[in-house]
Amino acid sequence: MAHQRELDNVTRFYQNHPINEEQILKALEDKGIDPARATENDLKAFDQDHYGGIAALESLMREAGITNRHNVLDVCSGMGGPARYLPHSIGCHVTGVDLTESRCAGATRLTRMVHLDKLVGFHHGNALEMPFADASFDVVMAQEAWAHIPDKPRLVAQVARVVKPHGVVAFTDIMRAAPLTQEVAQRLFDGMTFTQIESIEGYAALLEANGCTIERCTDLGREWTGILQQRHAMYRSMKPSTVAKFGEAGYRKYDDAYAFFVSLYEQGVLGGARFIARKRK
Ligand SMILES: C[S@@+](CC[C@H](N)C(=O)[O-])C[C@H]1O[C@@H](n2cnc3c(N)ncnc32)[C@H](O)[C@@H]1O
């Protein structure tokens, strides 16, 4: 596979990520919730690995017009938080696909734990070669993941291939708001495994070129700066569990990389957006 080195780095990064199954279960226990009795209402506070949590997911769901009749694909589904919340709140079917096998396995276990496994399933796979037939899904969604994916023309072509005619592509992602120097791009890859950070204009052109009409594009850069500062503080508050699992050096490496990432938002170099696009035919 082309880009194997980048994909392997992303997998390693998520195998050592502070948000993981063990930490989610511990967060439940710390709240006095027995995981064996936990519901999606309990879990949803701890398993969303994107900016803005449930409120951001609800904005995406509302703008995408997701209903209980829809068959939804979550590309880069992580620990499965968004994929579980959709059927919990709306009743639709969701499939998740993710590159990191341990995250698919963890997502599957958490989903079984809260009895949503009849409506949600996870596939271990690469978004650049999705194992789904053409026109399989009413909605294809994603949150804060595509910056890890090295070949955006191929990614958007895959997404447009699996969405049905008149279906919706709805996603948010980390985007560049100014040109990135080689040095900054390399630091973002080394620290956060962002392999290619697209711009709003770049995504818009790729969607249009792949038969999708943009219905809405909301710039989230300013909103995310505050969220990311809080998120960094949250990661720092998790230091004991991160050090216990990945060691002091692992914690330090992640913290330095995150501090640099947040500083790029503060300087207006990085931003983000929510795209809602409809497949023409
Ligand atoms: C920040 S997490 C987002 C998870 C989820 N969207 C959420 O909001 O909770 C990014 C996820 O993207 C996945 N990922 C990165 N590159 C991928 C690829 N090429 N194909 C599929 N998944 C990928 C990672 O394994 C990771 O689980």
The ligand as a MOL file (V3000), in Angstrom:
LIG
                    3D

  0  0  0     0  0            999 V3000
M  V30 BEGIN CTAB
M  V30 COUNTS 27 29 0 0 0
M  V30 BEGIN ATOM
M  V30 1 C -9.2350 11.7060 16.6520 0
M  V30 2 S -9.7830 10.0700 16.3420 0 CHG=1
M  V30 3 C -11.4750 10.4440 15.9410 0
M  V30 4 C -12.4330 9.3450 16.3310 0
M  V30 5 C -13.9080 9.6650 16.1700 0
M  V30 6 N -14.1830 10.3500 14.9190 0
M  V30 7 C -14.4670 10.4550 17.3250 0
M  V30 8 O -14.8890 11.5990 17.0920 0
M  V30 9 O -14.5310 9.9610 18.4440 0 CHG=-1
M  V30 10 C -9.0890 9.6910 14.7410 0
M  V30 11 C -9.2560 8.2380 14.2880 0
M  V30 12 O -8.9170 8.1680 12.8910 0
M  V30 13 C -8.4050 6.8790 12.6440 0
M  V30 14 N -7.7230 6.8820 11.3300 0
M  V30 15 C -6.6330 7.6000 10.9970 0
M  V30 16 N -6.2800 7.3350 9.7140 0
M  V30 17 C -7.1830 6.4500 9.2200 0
M  V30 18 C -7.3620 5.7980 7.9680 0
M  V30 19 N -6.5230 5.9820 6.9470 0
M  V30 20 N -8.4210 4.9760 7.8150 0
M  V30 21 C -9.2900 4.7390 8.8540 0
M  V30 22 N -9.1420 5.3070 10.0710 0
M  V30 23 C -8.1130 6.1620 10.2590 0
M  V30 24 C -7.5040 6.6170 13.8380 0
M  V30 25 O -7.2050 5.2470 14.0010 0
M  V30 26 C -8.3400 7.2190 14.9830 0
M  V30 27 O -9.1110 6.2310 15.6070 0
M  V30 END ATOM
M  V30 BEGIN BOND
M  V30 1 1 1 2
M  V30 2 1 2 3
M  V30 3 1 2 10
M  V30 4 1 3 4
M  V30 5 1 4 5
M  V30 6 1 5 6
M  V30 7 1 5 7
M  V30 8 2 7 8
M  V30 9 1 7 9
M  V30 10 1 10 11
M  V30 11 1 11 12
M  V30 12 1 11 26
M  V30 13 1 12 13
M  V30 14 1 13 14
M  V30 15 1 13 24
M  V30 16 1 14 15
M  V30 17 1 14 23
M  V30 18 2 15 16
M  V30 19 1 16 17
M  V30 20 1 17 18
M  V30 21 2 17 23
M  V30 22 1 18 19
M  V30 23 2 18 20
M  V30 24 1 20 21
M  V30 25 2 21 22
M  V30 26 1 22 23
M  V30 27 1 24 25
M  V30 28 1 24 26
M  V30 29 1 26 27
M  V30 END BOND
M  V30 END CTAB
M  END
